[in-house]
């Protein structure tokens, strides 16, 4: 599902091939290594393949790649999606790019990109809502349901067209109909893309981490950083202690929320809300509850199961002065997308969702604080095992997750 990109190195100008999920730009020619950052959704374009005397205009399409969930009172549906949809209201334009975004090479949109660009007029939330009305290939669910689109990538892909007295597809040369785009609504290339240094802002050492990872670490001063517009932004990762020597650490988002329309602040609130089969104890009334969800890509069913299991365990993971030298699995799910998953995680925690729906109807979950927690896993013949939780993840599931 990962798309391919081509981009010129900002330092030496050499052509560099990237994966769409890369968040570190690494040039094999001049050895520069840079954070890739965007102030909004990442914006890509398909390059024109024909010449035409008309005005070159780029038409925006929302593209979602990730997991989609629909939880009804009785059924749980989920699917891995790579879908796109026209982001402007113009019936003359194709409603979808089809497989072009997956099959053709993409390029970043930059301020110097030629042509005009139509800004999206259909919000990304409307695009996701349309995706969730009926998951492709699965029967539509009626009645109350909890839904979520949880992706590592929500982006804009621009399709080039030429407009004179008619519209012409700038890739195939196909005539799309009479001119229907108001040029006054278009603008020059937005250019939200920015590259920044991957040197540690604290000590100047080279940060290390997988090229897809949203978290990079400094082995010199034991700090961790997220990419930002001005370089790395400091974060404080937490690590669960284990008696056994771990072979890998897997990252989870620890997410606190503010519930509206119902109570969900403490453990006691969670038990009353979901009817979990647990006795209410005095400490539960004053102990805050927070969600834990994987901070890495994984199959949707496994994503829900891991979220439920770790959320109910509530690991105590302190910050460490010296970061472990054990390999850290890359953080590939942004915190914003992790928060999007919480309604369906809440539904997964309820033994009987039909009793949950009346309690949360009309309510919502508002994002609060977020932190990264790394859980230690011990390698077995076919799986990685978390000893404290008696939890296992198949190696194949973790390996194939990097290709989602």
C-alpha positions in Angstrom: 0.0 0.0 0.0 3.0 2.3 0.4 3.4 4.8 -2.4 6.6 5.8 -4.1 7.9 9.4 -4.2 10.7 11.2 -6.1 12.3 14.3 -4.7 15.4 16.3 -5.2 17.8 16.6 -2.3 17.5 20.1 -0.8 21.3 20.2 -0.2 22.9 18.7 -3.4 19.9 18.5 -5.8 20.3 14.7 -6.5 17.2 12.7 -7.2 16.2 10.6 -4.2 13.5 7.8 -4.1 11.3 7.8 -1.0 8.4 5.8 0.4 5.3 7.8 1.1 5.6 6.8 4.8 9.1 8.1 5.2 9.5 10.9 7.8 13.3 11.1 7.5 14.9 12.2 4.2 18.2 10.5 3.7 20.3 11.4 0.6 22.7 8.6 -0.5 24.8 11.1 -2.4 25.7 13.8 0.1 24.6 11.8 3.2 22.4 14.6 4.5 19.6 13.4 6.8 16.6 15.7 7.5 13.2 15.6 9.2 10.3 15.9 6.7 7.6 18.1 8.2 4.3 19.6 6.9 2.2 22.3 8.6 -0.9 20.5 7.4 -1.7 17.2 5.5 1.1 16.1 3.3 0.5 17.3 -0.2 1.6 15.3 -3.3 1.0 15.7 -7.0 0.9 13.5 -10.1 3.2 14.9 -12.8 1.7 15.8 -16.2 2.6 13.4 -19.0 1.3 15.4 -22.0 1.7 19.0 -23.2 -1.3 21.3 -23.9 -1.8 25.0 -24.6 -4.4 25.3 -21.8 -3.8 26.4 -18.2 -2.3 23.8 -15.9 -4.5 23.3 -12.8 -4.1 20.8 -10.1 -7.3 19.3 -8.6 -7.2 18.0 -5.0 -8.2 14.6 -3.8 -8.3 13.4 -0.2 -6.5 10.2 0.3 -6.7 8.0 3.4 -4.5 5.0 4.0 -5.0 3.1 7.2 -7.6 1.2 9.3 -11.3 1.8 9.3 -13.6 0.5 12.1 -17.3 0.3 12.5 -18.6 -1.2 15.8 -22.3 -1.9 16.1 -24.2 -3.3 19.0 -23.5 -6.9 17.9 -20.9 -6.7 15.1 -17.3 -5.4 14.7 -16.2 -4.5 11.2 -12.8 -3.3 10.2 -10.8 -3.1 7.1 -7.4 -1.8 5.7 -8.2 1.0 3.3 -6.4 3.0 0.6 -9.1 5.2 -0.7 -9.3 8.7 -2.3 -12.1 11.1 -3.2 -12.5 14.4 -4.9 -12.0 17.3 -2.4 -13.9 19.9 -4.4 -17.5 20.1 -5.4 -17.4 19.8 -9.2 -19.4 17.1 -10.9 -17.4 17.5 -14.1 -14.3 16.1 -12.5 -13.6 12.4 -11.9 -14.9 11.5 -8.4 -11.9 9.4 -7.6 -8.3 8.9 -8.8 -8.8 5.2 -8.9 -5.5 3.4 -8.5 -3.3 6.3 -9.8 -2.2 7.3 -6.3 -1.0 3.8 -5.6 0.4 2.9 -9.0 2.0 6.1 -10.2 5.0 8.0 -8.8 4.2 11.0 -6.6 6.1 14.2 -6.0 5.9 16.7 -3.1 4.1 19.9 -3.8 6.6 22.8 -3.3 6.3 26.6 -3.7 8.2 26.3 -7.1 5.8 23.7 -8.5 4.4 25.0 -11.8 0.7 25.5 -12.4 -2.3 26.5 -10.2 -3.8 24.6 -7.3 -7.4 24.4 -6.3 -7.7 24.4 -2.5 -9.9 21.6 -1.0 -13.5 22.7 -0.2 -14.7 19.4 1.2 -13.4 18.9 4.8 -11.3 15.8 5.6 -13.9 14.9 8.3 -16.6 14.7 5.6 -14.3 12.5 3.5 -13.8 10.1 6.4 -17.5 10.1 7.2 -18.3 9.0 3.7 -15.7 6.2 3.9 -17.4 4.9 7.1 -20.9 4.9 5.8 -20.3 1.5 4.3 -16.8 -0.2 4.3 -16.1 -1.5 0.8 -16.9 -5.2 0.5 -18.7 -5.3 3.9 -22.4 -5.0 4.6 -23.7 -1.7 5.9 -24.6 -1.6 9.6 -27.9 0.1 10.6 -28.6 1.6 14.0 -26.1 3.1 16.5 -22.5 2.5 15.8 -19.0 3.7 16.8 -16.7 4.5 13.9 -13.1 5.6 13.4 -10.6 6.0 10.6 -7.1 5.5 12.0 -4.4 6.1 9.6 -0.7 6.8 9.4 -1.4 9.0 6.4 -4.2 11.4 5.5 -3.0 13.4 2.6 -3.9 15.5 -0.5 -3.0 14.2 -3.9 -3.3 16.7 -6.8 -4.4 15.5 -10.2 -3.2 17.8 -13.1 -5.6 18.9 -15.8 -5.4 21.5 -18.6 -8.2 23.9 -19.1 -8.9 26.0 -22.2 -12.4 25.8 -23.6 -12.5 22.3 -22.3 -10.9 20.1 -19.5 -8.2 17.7 -20.5 -6.6 15.0 -18.3 -2.9 16.0 -18.1 -1.8 12.4 -17.7 -3.8 10.5 -20.4 -5.0 13.4 -22.6 -8.6 12.3 -22.1 -11.2 15.0 -22.7 -13.2 15.5 -19.5 -15.8 17.9 -20.8 -16.2 21.7 -21.2 -14.3 24.1 -19.0 -15.8 24.1 -15.5 -13.1 25.4 -13.1 -13.1 29.1 -12.1 -9.4 30.1 -12.3 -9.9 32.8 -9.7 -10.5 30.0 -7.1 -7.0 28.5 -7.8 -3.8 29.7 -6.3 -0.1 29.1 -6.6 1.5 26.0 -5.0 0.8 26.0 -1.2 4.2 24.7 -0.2 3.5 23.4 3.4 6.6 21.2 3.2 9.7 21.9 5.3 12.9 20.0 5.9 14.8 20.5 9.2 17.9 19.1 10.8 18.1 15.7 12.4 21.0 16.8 14.6 20.2 16.6 18.3 19.1 20.2 19.4 20.6 19.6 22.8 24.1 18.3 22.0 24.4 18.4 18.2 24.8 14.6 17.9 23.2 12.6 15.0 19.7 11.4 16.0 19.0 7.8 15.2 15.8 5.9 14.3 13.9 4.2 11.5 13.2 6.4 8.5 9.5 6.0 9.1 9.6 6.7 12.8 8.0 9.9 14.3 10.4 9.6 17.2 14.2 9.8 17.0 16.6 9.3 19.9 20.1 10.7 20.7 22.5 8.1 22.1 24.8 10.8 23.2 22.7 12.8 25.7 19.8 10.2 26.0 17.0 12.4 24.7 14.1 11.7 22.4 12.7 14.1 19.7 9.7 14.4 17.4 10.0 16.2 14.0 8.9 19.8 14.0 9.0 22.8 11.7 12.2 24.1 13.4 13.8 20.7 14.0 13.3 18.2 16.7 10.7 18.8 19.5 11.6 17.2 22.8 9.5 14.4 24.2 9.8 12.2 27.3 9.4 8.5 26.6 8.5 6.1 29.4 9.6 2.5 29.7 7.9 -0.3 31.5 10.3 -2.3 33.7 10.7 -6.0 33.2 12.6 -8.7 35.1 13.7 -10.3 31.8 16.1 -8.8 29.3 14.0 -7.4 26.5 14.8 -8.0 22.8 12.6 -5.1 21.5 10.5 -2.3 22.8 7.1 -1.6 21.2 5.6 2.0 21.5 2.1 2.8 22.8 0.4 6.1 23.1 -0.9 6.9 26.6 -3.9 9.1 25.9 -6.0 11.0 28.4 -9.4 12.4 27.4 -12.2 14.7 28.5 -15.6 13.1 28.1 -18.6 15.3 27.2 -22.1 13.9 27.8 -21.0 11.1 30.1 -18.3 10.6 32.8 -15.0 8.9 32.0 -12.3 10.2 34.3 -11.5 7.4 36.7 -11.4 3.6 36.7 -14.8 3.6 38.5 -16.3 5.7 35.7 -15.0 3.2 33.1 -16.5 0.2 35.0 -19.9 1.9 35.4 -19.9 3.0 31.7 -18.9 -0.3 30.1 -20.2 -2.8 32.7 -16.8 -4.4 32.9 -17.0 -7.6 35.1 -14.9 -6.1 37.9 -15.7 -5.2 41.5 -15.7 -1.5 42.3 -13.0 -0.9 44.9 -12.3 2.4 46.8 -9.1 3.2 44.9 -10.9 3.2 41.6 -12.9 6.3 42.5 -9.8 8.4 42.6 -7.5 6.7 40.1 -7.5 8.3 36.7 -8.0 6.1 33.6 -6.3 6.7 30.3 -6.3 4.8 27.0 -3.3 3.0 25.6 -3.2 2.3 21.8 -0.4 1.0 19.6 1.8 3.8 18.2 2.7 1.6 15.3 0.8 0.2 12.3 -0.8 -3.2 12.8 -3.7 -5.1 11.4 -7.0 -3.5 12.5 -8.3 -6.5 14.5 -5.0 -6.8 16.4 -4.9 -3.0 16.9 -8.2 -3.2 18.8 -7.2 -6.2 20.8 -3.8 -4.7 21.8 -5.5 -1.4 22.7 -8.0 -3.1 25.0 -5.5 -5.4 26.7 -2.9 -2.6 27.4 -5.6 -0.1 28.4 -7.0 -2.5 31.0 -3.5 -3.3 32.3 -2.5 0.4 32.8 1.2 -0.2 33.0 3.3 2.1 35.2 6.2 3.2 33.0 8.6 5.8 34.4 10.9 8.0 32.5 14.5 6.9 32.4 17.6 9.1 32.7 19.5 6.7 30.3 17.6 5.3 27.4 17.8 1.6 26.8 20.1 0.4 24.0 17.5 -2.3 23.1 16.0 -1.7 19.6 12.9 0.5 19.6 10.2 -0.3 17.2 9.4 2.8 15.1 6.5 5.1 16.0 4.5 5.3 12.8 1.0 6.3 14.1 0.7 10.1 14.8 -0.9 11.0 18.2 -3.7 12.8 16.3 -4.7 9.6 14.6 -4.4 7.7 17.9 -6.9 10.0 19.5 -9.3 9.2 16.5 -9.3 5.6 17.6 -10.6 6.1 21.1 -14.4 5.8 20.4 -13.9 2.3 18.9 -11.4 1.3 21.7 -14.1 2.3 24.2 -16.6 0.1 22.4 -14.1 -2.8 22.3 -13.8 -2.5 26.1 -17.5 -2.9 26.7 -18.6 -6.6 27.0 -22.1 -5.7 25.8 -22.1 -2.6 23.5 -25.9 -2.5 23.3 -25.8 -1.3 26.9 -23.0 1.2 26.2 -24.7 3.1 23.4 -27.6 4.6 25.4 -25.0 5.9 28.0 -22.8 7.7 25.4 -25.4 8.8 22.9 -24.8 12.5 22.0 -21.5 12.5 23.9 -17.9 12.8 22.7 -14.3 12.3 23.7 -12.0 15.4 23.6 -8.3 14.9 23.3 -6.1 15.5 26.3 -2.5 14.9 27.1 -0.5 12.3 25.2 2.8 10.5 26.0 4.8 7.6 24.5 5.3 4.4 26.5 7.6 1.7 25.4 6.7 -1.9 26.5 9.4 -4.5 26.6 9.0 -7.8 24.7 11.1 -10.9 24.7 11.6 -12.8 21.5 10.3 -16.3 21.1 10.5 -18.8 18.2 7.4 -17.3 16.4 6.3 -14.4 18.6 7.3 -11.5 20.9 6.1 -11.9 24.4 5.3 -9.2 27.0 6.0 -11.1 30.3 4.2 -8.8 32.8 0.9 -8.8 30.8 1.3 -12.4 29.4 0.7 -10.8 26.0 2.2 -12.0 22.7 2.4 -10.6 19.2 3.2 -12.8 16.2 6.5 -11.9 14.5 4.8 -12.1 11.1 2.1 -9.7 12.2 4.7 -7.2 13.3 6.8 -7.7 10.2 3.9 -7.3 7.7 2.7 -4.2 9.6 5.6 -2.2 8.1 4.1 -2.8 4.6 0.6 -1.6 5.5 
